[in-house]
Amino acid sequence: MEHPFRGRKVRPFTIEIAALVGAGAGGGAFADLTFPALSPRLADLAAPWFAIGAFSYGAPAGLALGWRSPSDFAQLMSIMVAPSFRGQGLAARLLGEWEKAAARLGATRVCACHSTRTKQGAAFEAALARAGWPAPQLHGLHLIGEAGALAEAVAQWPGVRGRLTDSQISTFDTWTTLTAVDRAAIERLKAESGIRPDIAIQQYEAALDPVCSVIVRRRGEVVGWIFAEPVRQLPIRGYDDRVARFYPVAYIAKSVQHTGIMIAGFWHAYSRQAAAYGCGSLVVYRTSTPGFMQLTRRLAPIAIRVDEIFESIKKL
Ligand SMILES: CC(C)(COP(=O)(O)OP(=O)(O)OC[C@H]1O[C@@H](n2cnc3c(N)ncnc32)[C@H](O)[C@@H]1OP(=O)(O)O)[C@@H](O)C(=O)NCCC(=O)NCCS
């Protein structure tokens, strides 16, 4: 039988908006409207996560999902509108409702990121604009590359070459149990860095790979660290046979920034990764530090992929 709506322009929906927090709120039905890594949370969404869903006659039509940070902002992690409901202003509406929910939770800023790989980036930017968000700005770079090629390229970085094995002054130790003195040095560095005090090194230590995580010492004292951890979900297809390490956090003391010591630290990390897991094992990192963005752009020709990440921040 001919479908009754065929050939007709149909506006088959009224939209209801609902907060999807808690078991029984129906969040699980929205699993296809976010990234697979985030969808398991939806069935019983709990703080600091919160979401706004749009229903059309009881069926999921769109979802805005994010979390409230312990400081002053809320981060939008994903927004998706089911294909048949796109282009009718639903994303902008979801953004508006999600912002209101963020404000109710005490946030004074809302942040959203997307990258050059976001397929509907133009539509997303237009939705942000319609919802009154400032135009996204370049915020950082995301790199995926092979450990062997990266180690080789970093070693060619002028000004670093001579410092890679400068063990008289700096050492790049693999991660071992830290002493109380090391931990005190790390707390001092966290205070100078602006790293949120509630971010404990122990959070990362639980997951880190000691082979390619590095403690940087200068004359015996901790001046920096590089964490590496197994990649939970590889953000690229076709490389499932490779070992991959994500480098989520690195810091170097202000007193020795811009000396090439951190770049040397990464050389040690990538070299150790290549030795342990093969030159073709994958390195994944994000950076928004100007110096490292510059280095990352120089690594781009030998990387598998470098994406630009854009950020929009709206004051509430
Ligand atoms: C991005 C997305 C959420 C937009 O949803 P939507 O409901 O279609 O958005 P809206 O209807 O509110 O449209 C917003 C604006 O985008 C414009 N737009 C829609 N599709 C577009 C496209 N393909 N290219 C450029 N602009 C587009 C609309 O014209 C509208 O602009 P206007 O306000 O100036 O008229 C939707 O495309 C989607 O779910 N994409 C997949 C997931 C995604 O990429 N999410 C963003 C990053 S997490």
The ligand as a Gaussian input file, in Angstrom:
#p B3LYP/6-31G(d) Opt

LIG

0 1
 C       24.254000      19.444000      14.819000
 C       22.787000      19.038000      15.007000
 C       22.581000      18.723000      16.498000
 C       21.896000      20.198000      14.588000
 O       20.552000      19.841000      14.861000
 P       19.299000      20.604000      14.181000
 O       18.125000      20.382000      15.061000
 O       19.214000      20.224000      12.759000
 O       19.763000      22.090000      14.305000
 P       18.792000      23.314000      14.132000
 O       17.564000      22.919000      13.413000
 O       18.670000      23.967000      15.486000
 O       19.622000      24.153000      13.130000
 C       20.580000      24.992000      13.553000
 C       21.084000      25.772000      12.385000
 O       21.911000      24.889000      11.550000
 C       21.581000      25.121000      10.209000
 N       21.883000      23.882000       9.527000
 C       21.215000      22.742000       9.560000
 N       21.855000      21.823000       8.821000
 C       22.942000      22.419000       8.334000
 C       24.025000      21.984000       7.521000
 N       24.087000      20.732000       7.077000
 N       25.007000      22.865000       7.235000
 C       24.963000      24.136000       7.709000
 N       23.974000      24.592000       8.496000
 C       22.977000      23.743000       8.791000
 C       20.125000      25.457000      10.231000
 O       19.794000      26.155000       9.058000
 C       20.057000      26.338000      11.451000
 O       20.558000      27.625000      11.143000
 P       19.697000      28.933000      11.413000
 O       19.402000      28.937000      12.876000
 O       20.603000      30.017000      11.003000
 O       18.484000      28.735000      10.547000
 C       22.399000      17.800000      14.142000
 O       22.794000      18.046000      12.813000
 C       23.020000      16.517000      14.603000
 O       22.464000      15.829000      15.448000
 N       24.198000      16.141000      14.056000
 C       24.913000      14.943000      14.468000
 C       25.573000      15.129000      15.829000
 C       26.512000      16.308000      15.897000
 O       27.267000      16.569000      14.983000
 N       26.493000      17.012000      17.048000
 C       27.312000      18.194000      17.250000
 C       28.552000      17.938000      17.981000
 S       28.403000      16.974000      19.466000

